[in-house]
Amino acid sequence: SGDRYKLVCGNTAAGVYKNDGPYTCLIDIKAIPDLHICQAGPPLVVGSALSLSSLVDLLQAGSDRSPAFIVLAEHLRKVANVSVRNVGSWAGNLMLKHAHPEFPSDVFTIMEAVGAKVIIGTMDELQTMALNDFLKTTMNGKVIHSLEIPPGNADEIFKTYKVAPRSQSAHAYVNAGFRMAVDRQNNLTVVAKPSIVFGGVSKTMVHASATEDFLFGRKLRDAETLKGALATLEAELKPDNSGSALQSQQYIRQLAMGIFYKFYLSAVGKENLSEKIRSAPDPLVRPVSRGEQHFQTKESEWPIRQPMPKTTARVQASGEAIYTNDMAPIAGEVYAALVTSTVANCKLGALDFSRAMETTGGVACLTAKDIKGENNYNVPPLVGEPPTIELLSSGEVLHAGQPLALVIADTQSHADIMARAVKVTYTDPKPPILTIQDAIAAESFHSPVFEVTKGDVKVALSRAPHRISGEVSSG
């Protein structure tokens, strides 16, 4: 059959890769009892339908059996946010990594580092394999059954790291997990091949294998060991910008090496470090953010500047406010989605709606020519003539994400599919304007341009006792 189905257990992956599919159907496996197994072990065995929050609770409860479990639990608390962790399963996170090798999966990185094994089920058997081998396994007709998490050995040092834009709801620039067994009675000799795992560096890199081989049998307190390990690691770190093009390859490489250096110092131990670097292994813990804002008012002037709650605050905070999507649909109601540009600084060539109109539920496709009034949604400024900002592009494509057309369908999901099916061609491409210097060179300015001055600037500068020259940019 040509049907495409997807097993889901929360389907939170749809918020990450929105264009996956389309699928003929989604099959919810959350209610299957066999996928909710939990065995304290060792090893700790958890079923694939367990949510990330449930896994965190189990690891926390088992922390007396293994210090590695508390490390894993603390890292998993940095995945997505509480709402997503309550719904999404750890197995779904692994399948996201399986489908998209560039995805910097925290679950995969830390579980591979700790030596966990994933159990894959078919109609006939269960197969246990390392997570790295799981990535190379075709999953058609198979399902993740469970995960075995070993407790680790007493002589092992296990640490995980994540560097991201935010502590919650953010993918890692680079994440890592390190596991190393050392003999503290023999000058901190590495007695087994360590596990050095990185995520976010490239699609293909999992283990820093050359660095693992280099460290085996060496003494960590030997300066040449650190120097050689960093040189080896730098040589095998080859970022490909598959995760994000916003970070340079040099940044990703330096970040990965910095994380490894932090772990290396942890393995050496604070008691063996000089005072200058003794705090380097410590994690950076950010306290809960808080803020206050004070307004000075005079009661004699009230109600001007009188502090009062917003009139809709109570219904919004209590969840009683009614929004458009809270209302029941009416007969004949249709839904719209924008077709947006994927390039900038060019001209719109043609819009081909033929495939879009063949999709299920398609109603209509609208362009700038269908707008009856003025094709402009800009608000007039206080000073000067307002520039035109088109509702739908009539020819000039100024930026990526600019609306080009509007498609209408019987459901929102059908409208979204329609929008992706529209074929757009562009003409007369020019170099994108990415910096302030590019904009100045191209004379691309926001209008109207006006200056706000107070006093005589030239006189004030001439009388200034000190002058500092320089340049600052924002954006």
VOTOR-724161 format. One line per 8 residues: their letters; for each residue y, z, x of C-alpha. Coordinates in Angstrom, 2 decimals, always signed. Example, Ala and Ser with C-alpha at 12.3 -4.5 7.8 and 13.67 -1.06 7.14 Angstrom:
as	-4.50:+7.80:+12.30 ~ -1.06:+7.14:+13.67
END
This chain:
sgdryklv	+0.00:+0.00:+0.00 ~ +3.57:-0.61:+1.11 ~ +4.73:+2.75:-0.21 ~ +6.48:+5.06:+2.23 ~ +6.18:+8.78:+1.64 ~ +7.49:+11.81:+3.47 ~ +6.10:+15.33:+3.53 ~ +8.92:+17.85:+3.14
cgntaagv	+9.20:+21.61:+3.18 ~ +12.89:+22.04:+2.46 ~ +14.04:+18.58:+3.61 ~ +16.99:+20.01:+5.56 ~ +16.51:+17.11:+8.00 ~ +18.36:+14.94:+5.48 ~ +21.53:+16.69:+6.58 ~ +21.00:+15.59:+10.19
ykndgpyt	+19.66:+12.03:+9.89 ~ +21.10:+10.87:+6.60 ~ +19.94:+7.26:+6.94 ~ +16.20:+7.92:+7.35 ~ +14.06:+6.12:+4.82 ~ +14.24:+4.95:+2.15 ~ +11.01:+6.59:+0.99 ~ +9.10:+5.81:-2.18
clidikai	+8.55:+9.51:-2.73 ~ +8.96:+12.92:-1.15 ~ +5.95:+15.28:-1.28 ~ +6.78:+18.99:-1.22 ~ +4.08:+20.91:+0.67 ~ +5.76:+24.34:+0.55 ~ +3.35:+25.70:-2.08 ~ +0.13:+24.92:-0.16
pdlhicqa	-1.44:+28.32:+0.69 ~ -3.24:+27.09:+3.83 ~ +0.12:+26.25:+5.40 ~ +1.39:+29.83:+4.98 ~ -1.19:+31.48:+7.25 ~ -0.07:+34.23:+9.59 ~ -2.29:+35.86:+12.21 ~ -0.88:+38.56:+14.50
gpplvvgs	-3.30:+37.60:+17.27 ~ -2.74:+37.31:+20.15 ~ -1.81:+34.53:+20.04 ~ +0.57:+34.72:+17.09 ~ -0.44:+31.96:+14.64 ~ +2.05:+30.81:+12.00 ~ +1.57:+28.20:+9.29 ~ +3.74:+25.12:+9.14
alslsslv	+5.25:+25.95:+5.73 ~ +6.86:+29.13:+7.05 ~ +10.63:+28.96:+7.15 ~ +12.56:+29.49:+10.34 ~ +13.82:+32.81:+8.96 ~ +10.24:+33.96:+8.31 ~ +9.27:+32.98:+11.84 ~ +12.18:+35.00:+13.22
dllqagsd	+11.01:+38.04:+11.21 ~ +7.43:+37.69:+12.50 ~ +8.56:+37.37:+16.11 ~ +10.85:+40.36:+15.69 ~ +7.99:+42.42:+14.22 ~ +5.70:+41.45:+17.09 ~ +8.18:+42.17:+19.87 ~ +6.22:+45.27:+20.89
rspafivl	+3.30:+43.00:+21.82 ~ +5.37:+40.59:+23.91 ~ +8.92:+40.64:+25.28 ~ +8.88:+36.83:+24.96 ~ +8.82:+37.15:+21.17 ~ +12.22:+38.82:+21.00 ~ +13.66:+36.08:+23.26 ~ +12.32:+33.43:+20.89
aehlrkva	+13.65:+35.27:+17.84 ~ +17.14:+35.61:+19.30 ~ +17.25:+31.90:+20.16 ~ +16.04:+30.82:+16.72 ~ +18.93:+32.75:+15.17 ~ +21.19:+30.13:+16.78 ~ +19.48:+27.26:+14.94 ~ +21.62:+25.77:+12.13
nvsvrnvg	+22.73:+28.68:+9.90 ~ +21.20:+31.34:+7.66 ~ +21.04:+29.09:+4.58 ~ +19.26:+26.30:+6.44 ~ +16.88:+28.70:+8.23 ~ +15.93:+30.24:+4.90 ~ +14.81:+26.85:+3.56 ~ +13.89:+24.69:+6.53
swagnlml	+10.52:+25.09:+8.28 ~ +9.88:+25.19:+12.01 ~ +7.38:+22.34:+11.56 ~ +10.04:+20.15:+9.96 ~ +12.22:+20.75:+13.00 ~ +9.37:+19.56:+15.25 ~ +8.84:+16.46:+13.10 ~ +12.55:+15.70:+13.43
khahpefp	+12.10:+15.74:+17.21 ~ +8.98:+13.57:+16.83 ~ +10.88:+10.94:+14.81 ~ +14.08:+11.13:+16.89 ~ +13.34:+11.87:+20.57 ~ +17.07:+12.26:+21.29 ~ +17.31:+15.25:+18.89 ~ +17.88:+18.44:+20.95
sdvftime	+15.40:+20.53:+18.98 ~ +15.70:+24.21:+19.84 ~ +12.28:+24.88:+18.30 ~ +10.60:+22.28:+20.49 ~ +12.37:+23.28:+23.70 ~ +11.70:+27.02:+23.54 ~ +8.15:+26.73:+22.17 ~ +7.20:+24.19:+24.84
avgakvii	+8.66:+26.50:+27.47 ~ +6.69:+29.53:+26.25 ~ +3.47:+27.48:+26.24 ~ +2.91:+27.28:+22.48 ~ +0.26:+24.96:+21.03 ~ +0.59:+22.99:+17.81 ~ -2.41:+22.45:+15.53 ~ -2.56:+19.06:+13.81
gtmdelqt	-4.68:+18.53:+10.72 ~ -6.37:+15.41:+9.40 ~ -8.81:+14.99:+6.51 ~ -11.71:+15.73:+8.88 ~ -10.57:+18.14:+11.60 ~ -7.96:+20.33:+13.23 ~ -6.77:+19.40:+16.71 ~ -4.88:+21.74:+19.08
malndflk	-2.45:+20.24:+21.58 ~ +0.61:+21.02:+23.70 ~ +3.94:+20.23:+22.11 ~ +4.71:+17.62:+24.75 ~ +1.49:+15.81:+23.79 ~ +2.42:+16.13:+20.12 ~ +5.48:+13.93:+20.74 ~ +3.16:+11.13:+21.89
ttmngkvi	+0.78:+11.48:+18.93 ~ +0.97:+9.16:+15.93 ~ +1.38:+11.36:+12.86 ~ +0.50:+8.84:+10.15 ~ -2.10:+10.46:+7.89 ~ -1.72:+13.80:+9.69 ~ +0.10:+17.05:+9.06 ~ +1.20:+19.94:+11.25
hsleippg	-1.07:+22.82:+10.26 ~ +0.13:+25.74:+12.40 ~ +1.52:+26.92:+15.72 ~ -0.05:+29.22:+18.31 ~ +2.49:+31.28:+20.26 ~ +1.04:+33.07:+23.30 ~ +2.29:+36.57:+24.21 ~ +2.72:+35.72:+27.91
nadeifkt	+1.84:+37.81:+30.94 ~ +3.46:+40.95:+32.26 ~ +4.55:+39.26:+35.50 ~ +6.27:+36.37:+33.69 ~ +10.02:+36.01:+33.32 ~ +10.97:+34.10:+30.18 ~ +14.51:+33.09:+29.23 ~ +16.05:+30.53:+26.86
ykvaprsq	+19.56:+29.11:+26.73 ~ +21.70:+27.05:+24.38 ~ +25.16:+25.62:+25.04 ~ +26.76:+24.22:+21.89 ~ +30.20:+23.77:+20.31 ~ +29.56:+26.80:+18.07 ~ +27.05:+29.62:+17.81 ~ +25.97:+28.42:+14.34
sahayvna	+25.67:+25.05:+12.59 ~ +25.82:+23.07:+15.83 ~ +23.37:+21.08:+17.90 ~ +23.08:+21.92:+21.56 ~ +24.80:+19.94:+24.26 ~ +21.93:+21.20:+26.41 ~ +19.24:+23.76:+25.61 ~ +16.56:+25.06:+27.94
gfrmavdr	+13.59:+27.37:+28.26 ~ +12.22:+28.76:+31.54 ~ +8.99:+30.66:+32.19 ~ +8.08:+31.81:+35.68 ~ +5.43:+34.20:+37.02 ~ +6.47:+36.00:+40.22 ~ +4.90:+38.57:+42.52 ~ +7.58:+41.23:+42.97
qnnltvva	+5.51:+42.95:+45.65 ~ +5.51:+39.81:+47.79 ~ +9.18:+38.85:+48.17 ~ +9.32:+37.37:+44.65 ~ +6.80:+34.64:+45.31 ~ +6.24:+32.18:+42.46 ~ +2.49:+32.61:+41.84 ~ +1.98:+29.85:+39.25
kpsivfgg	+3.57:+26.56:+38.34 ~ +6.66:+27.50:+36.31 ~ +7.70:+25.92:+33.04 ~ +11.19:+24.36:+33.15 ~ +12.06:+22.60:+29.89 ~ +15.34:+20.94:+28.93 ~ +16.61:+19.45:+25.69 ~ +19.65:+17.23:+25.23
vsktmvha	+19.46:+15.62:+28.68 ~ +17.67:+12.42:+27.71 ~ +15.20:+11.01:+25.21 ~ +12.32:+11.21:+27.66 ~ +12.93:+14.35:+29.70 ~ +11.01:+17.44:+28.65 ~ +9.87:+19.17:+31.83 ~ +11.69:+19.16:+35.16
satedflf	+8.29:+18.46:+36.73 ~ +9.45:+17.87:+40.30 ~ +11.37:+21.16:+40.30 ~ +8.34:+22.97:+38.85 ~ +6.15:+21.60:+41.65 ~ +8.76:+22.48:+44.29 ~ +9.02:+26.12:+43.21 ~ +5.28:+26.85:+43.04
grklrdae	+4.32:+29.13:+45.94 ~ +7.87:+29.62:+47.24 ~ +9.81:+32.85:+47.67 ~ +12.83:+33.16:+45.37 ~ +14.79:+35.37:+47.78 ~ +14.71:+32.62:+50.39 ~ +18.08:+30.80:+50.31 ~ +16.33:+27.51:+51.13
tlkgalat	+14.28:+27.83:+47.95 ~ +17.40:+27.88:+45.75 ~ +19.03:+25.08:+47.71 ~ +15.93:+22.90:+47.52 ~ +15.33:+23.63:+43.84 ~ +18.89:+22.65:+42.90 ~ +18.67:+19.45:+44.96 ~ +15.33:+18.55:+43.37
leaelkpd	+16.60:+19.30:+39.89 ~ +19.79:+17.27:+40.39 ~ +17.69:+14.28:+41.44 ~ +15.49:+14.35:+38.33 ~ +18.25:+15.07:+35.81 ~ +19.15:+11.62:+34.48 ~ +21.24:+11.99:+31.31 ~ +21.27:+8.96:+29.01
nsgsalqs	+23.92:+10.04:+26.46 ~ +21.34:+9.61:+23.70 ~ +22.33:+12.92:+22.10 ~ +26.10:+12.40:+22.13 ~ +28.38:+9.90:+23.80 ~ +31.21:+12.46:+23.81 ~ +29.85:+14.31:+26.84 ~ +29.75:+12.56:+30.20
qqyirqla	+26.53:+12.29:+32.15 ~ +28.09:+14.35:+34.92 ~ +28.91:+17.14:+32.45 ~ +25.36:+17.20:+31.06 ~ +23.88:+17.26:+34.57 ~ +26.16:+20.05:+35.77 ~ +25.54:+22.02:+32.59 ~ +21.76:+21.79:+33.01
mgifykfy	+21.99:+22.83:+36.64 ~ +24.28:+25.74:+35.76 ~ +21.78:+26.97:+33.17 ~ +18.95:+26.77:+35.71 ~ +21.04:+28.66:+38.28 ~ +21.68:+31.39:+35.71 ~ +17.93:+31.72:+35.10 ~ +17.15:+31.69:+38.84
lsavgken	+19.47:+34.65:+39.37 ~ +17.78:+36.45:+36.46 ~ +14.41:+35.91:+38.11 ~ +15.69:+37.27:+41.43 ~ +16.96:+40.38:+39.64 ~ +20.35:+42.10:+39.69 ~ +19.18:+44.61:+42.26 ~ +18.77:+41.76:+44.77
lsekirsa	+22.14:+40.10:+44.07 ~ +25.44:+40.65:+45.79 ~ +28.21:+42.27:+43.79 ~ +30.05:+38.95:+43.64 ~ +27.38:+37.26:+41.50 ~ +25.69:+40.29:+39.93 ~ +27.11:+39.57:+36.47 ~ +26.19:+35.87:+36.51
pdplvrpv	+22.78:+36.26:+34.80 ~ +24.26:+38.25:+31.89 ~ +24.40:+36.40:+28.56 ~ +27.83:+35.76:+27.10 ~ +27.85:+37.64:+23.81 ~ +30.70:+36.77:+21.48 ~ +31.69:+39.46:+18.98 ~ +32.23:+38.71:+15.31
srgeqhfq	+35.50:+36.86:+14.85 ~ +38.25:+38.57:+12.88 ~ +41.86:+37.83:+12.11 ~ +44.88:+39.29:+10.40 ~ +48.10:+37.81:+9.12 ~ +51.14:+39.88:+8.22 ~ +54.07:+38.70:+6.12 ~ +57.42:+40.47:+6.03
tkesewpi	+58.86:+40.58:+2.53 ~ +61.69:+42.36:+0.75 ~ +60.97:+43.77:-2.68 ~ +64.59:+43.15:-3.65 ~ +63.90:+39.39:-3.36 ~ +60.68:+39.37:-5.41 ~ +59.17:+37.23:-6.87 ~ +60.30:+35.10:-3.88
rqpmpktt	+57.81:+35.78:-1.04 ~ +56.01:+38.34:-3.18 ~ +52.36:+38.57:-2.01 ~ +49.97:+37.70:-4.81 ~ +46.49:+36.23:-5.10 ~ +46.04:+32.57:-5.89 ~ +45.57:+32.09:-9.62 ~ +42.13:+30.49:-9.16
arvqasge	+40.93:+32.86:-6.41 ~ +38.72:+35.06:-8.61 ~ +36.78:+32.25:-10.30 ~ +36.32:+30.43:-7.01 ~ +35.15:+33.51:-5.09 ~ +32.77:+34.52:-7.90 ~ +31.30:+31.03:-8.26 ~ +32.53:+30.68:-11.83
aiytndma	+34.87:+27.76:-11.09 ~ +33.67:+24.49:-12.62 ~ +33.76:+21.44:-10.35 ~ +32.95:+17.82:-11.16 ~ +29.35:+18.06:-9.94 ~ +28.84:+21.18:-12.10 ~ +29.44:+19.17:-15.26 ~ +26.64:+17.49:-17.16
piagevya	+26.66:+13.68:-16.80 ~ +27.94:+11.66:-19.71 ~ +26.38:+8.54:-21.17 ~ +27.02:+5.48:-19.00 ~ +28.31:+7.51:-16.06 ~ +28.21:+5.67:-12.74 ~ +28.65:+6.73:-9.13 ~ +30.49:+5.21:-6.20
alvtstva	+30.13:+5.10:-2.42 ~ +32.45:+3.68:+0.21 ~ +31.47:+0.98:+2.67 ~ +33.22:+2.00:+5.89 ~ +33.85:+0.19:+9.16 ~ +31.74:+0.88:+12.23 ~ +34.24:-0.63:+14.70 ~ +38.00:-0.38:+15.22
ncklgald	+40.98:-2.54:+16.15 ~ +39.75:-5.84:+14.77 ~ +39.91:-7.99:+11.66 ~ +37.59:-7.92:+8.69 ~ +35.55:-11.11:+8.61 ~ +33.28:-11.11:+5.57 ~ +31.48:-8.72:+3.25 ~ +28.02:-9.83:+2.10
fsramett	+26.97:-7.89:-1.02 ~ +23.84:-9.91:-1.82 ~ +21.33:-7.34:-0.53 ~ +23.35:-4.47:-1.98 ~ +23.25:-5.92:-5.48 ~ +19.47:-6.33:-5.21 ~ +18.95:-2.59:-4.63 ~ +17.84:-0.32:-7.46
ggvaclta	+20.60:+0.73:-9.83 ~ +23.32:-1.54:-8.42 ~ +26.23:-2.08:-10.82 ~ +29.19:-3.63:-8.96 ~ +30.89:-4.15:-5.61 ~ +34.66:-3.93:-5.32 ~ +37.06:-5.03:-2.55 ~ +40.80:-4.92:-1.95
kdikgenn	+41.19:-7.99:-4.20 ~ +39.97:-5.95:-7.18 ~ +42.76:-3.37:-6.91 ~ +45.19:-4.05:-9.75 ~ +48.09:-1.97:-8.48 ~ +49.41:-1.38:-4.98 ~ +46.73:-1.12:-2.27 ~ +48.34:+1.95:-0.69
ynvpplvg	+47.64:+5.65:-0.97 ~ +50.18:+6.99:+1.54 ~ +52.59:+9.73:+0.47 ~ +56.27:+8.92:+1.12 ~ +57.62:+11.01:+4.01 ~ +60.81:+13.05:+3.91 ~ +62.49:+10.65:+6.34 ~ +62.11:+6.90:+6.92
epptiell	+59.97:+4.20:+5.42 ~ +56.32:+5.16:+4.82 ~ +53.66:+3.03:+6.50 ~ +51.09:+1.40:+4.24 ~ +47.65:+2.99:+4.31 ~ +45.31:+0.77:+2.36 ~ +42.77:+2.10:-0.08 ~ +40.43:-0.72:+0.96
ssgevlha	+41.08:-2.95:+3.94 ~ +42.54:-6.34:+3.06 ~ +41.98:-7.74:+6.55 ~ +43.10:-5.36:+9.31 ~ +40.55:-2.80:+10.51 ~ +42.52:-0.07:+12.24 ~ +39.86:+2.55:+12.91 ~ +36.15:+3.27:+12.62
gqplalvi	+35.34:+4.79:+9.26 ~ +38.07:+2.86:+7.44 ~ +37.11:+2.07:+3.82 ~ +36.30:-1.63:+3.39 ~ +34.70:-1.79:-0.04 ~ +33.45:+0.34:-2.92 ~ +29.96:-0.01:-4.40 ~ +28.95:+1.39:-7.78
adtqshad	+25.46:+2.36:-8.97 ~ +23.71:+4.44:-11.63 ~ +23.11:+7.43:-9.27 ~ +24.78:+8.75:-6.16 ~ +21.70:+8.18:-4.00 ~ +21.47:+4.57:-5.22 ~ +25.17:+4.08:-4.45 ~ +24.65:+5.45:-0.93
imaravkv	+21.75:+3.04:-0.41 ~ +23.89:+0.17:-1.71 ~ +26.67:+0.99:+0.76 ~ +24.23:+0.86:+3.68 ~ +22.90:-2.50:+2.47 ~ +26.29:-4.26:+2.62 ~ +26.50:-6.62:+5.60 ~ +29.90:-6.54:+7.32
tytdpkpp	+31.12:-9.03:+9.91 ~ +34.19:-8.50:+12.09 ~ +36.45:-10.95:+13.92 ~ +39.10:-10.85:+16.62 ~ +37.87:-7.61:+18.25 ~ +40.33:-5.87:+20.61 ~ +39.77:-2.95:+22.98 ~ +39.74:+0.34:+21.08
iltiqdai	+42.74:+2.64:+21.49 ~ +41.22:+5.93:+22.63 ~ +43.95:+7.74:+24.54 ~ +47.65:+8.42:+24.25 ~ +48.20:+6.15:+27.26 ~ +46.32:+3.33:+25.49 ~ +48.51:+3.81:+22.41 ~ +51.73:+3.71:+24.43
aaesfhsp	+50.62:+0.54:+26.23 ~ +49.72:-1.13:+22.92 ~ +52.88:+0.23:+21.23 ~ +50.65:+1.72:+18.56 ~ +52.69:+4.55:+17.04 ~ +52.63:+6.54:+13.84 ~ +55.66:+5.70:+11.76 ~ +58.25:+6.65:+10.92
vfevtkgd	+59.14:+8.00:+14.38 ~ +61.92:+10.56:+14.35 ~ +63.10:+13.32:+16.66 ~ +63.80:+16.94:+15.80 ~ +66.35:+18.50:+18.15 ~ +68.24:+21.76:+18.17 ~ +71.34:+22.15:+20.34 ~ +72.36:+20.01:+23.30
vkvalsra	+69.13:+19.43:+25.22 ~ +70.74:+17.76:+28.25 ~ +73.32:+20.51:+28.74 ~ +70.70:+23.23:+28.33 ~ +68.44:+21.60:+30.92 ~ +71.30:+21.15:+33.39 ~ +72.09:+24.87:+33.19 ~ +68.50:+26.03:+33.41
phrisgev	+67.82:+28.20:+36.50 ~ +64.30:+26.81:+36.84 ~ +62.79:+23.43:+35.97 ~ +59.13:+22.63:+35.58 ~ +58.01:+19.03:+35.20 ~ +54.68:+17.84:+33.93 ~ +52.87:+16.23:+31.07 ~ +50.82:+17.61:+28.20
ssg	+48.79:+15.70:+25.63 ~ +46.98:+16.71:+22.50 ~ +44.39:+14.78:+20.56
END
